[in-house]
Amino acid sequence: MATVIASQVTSLAEARAALEAARSSGVAAELESPPDAAAVYGVLWFAELNRALLAEFPGQPFTLTLDCGDRADLAHAALVEGIKRIRFSGHPEAAKALCDIAGQLGAEFVAD
């Protein structure tokens, strides 16, 4: 399946627009947060965005990648809150541990 990429999603309206476009095109959407979004906007904000989109667009395939920068604590919190794809650029040992946790939770881990 082809993918529509919507980078720098910072609002519910932007995310909705990307998912509507993907749905009307019959493709999956890949939503990306801005760099360091977990620290700037907060993990819970993106977790609630994710939950709202799942409820509003049932059956529409999409991924939401939350950039956690070098903050292992925020990356872990994102995984606990159900974010299924995180980006992390911190210490390699922390990355290894987070990658393991992500795998256990059925999430994807992207190291920068």
FENCORJO-V254449 format. One record per run of one state. SS is the DSSP state (h for helix, s for strand, l for the rest). FROM is the first residue (numbers start at 1). LEN is the number of residues. If there is no record, write none. Layout:
# FENCORJO-V254449
ss->SS from->FROM len->LEN
ss->SS from->FROM len->LEN
This chain:
# FENCORJO-V254449
ss->l from->1 len->2
ss->s from->3 len->4
ss->l from->7 len->5
ss->h from->12 len->14
ss->l from->26 len->2
ss->s from->28 len->5
ss->l from->33 len->4
ss->h from->37 len->4
ss->l from->41 len->2
ss->h from->43 len->14
ss->l from->57 len->5
ss->s from->62 len->6
ss->l from->68 len->4
ss->h from->72 len->9
ss->l from->81 len->4
ss->s from->85 len->4
ss->l from->89 len->3
ss->h from->92 len->13
ss->l from->105 len->3
ss->s from->108 len->4
ss->l from->112 len->1
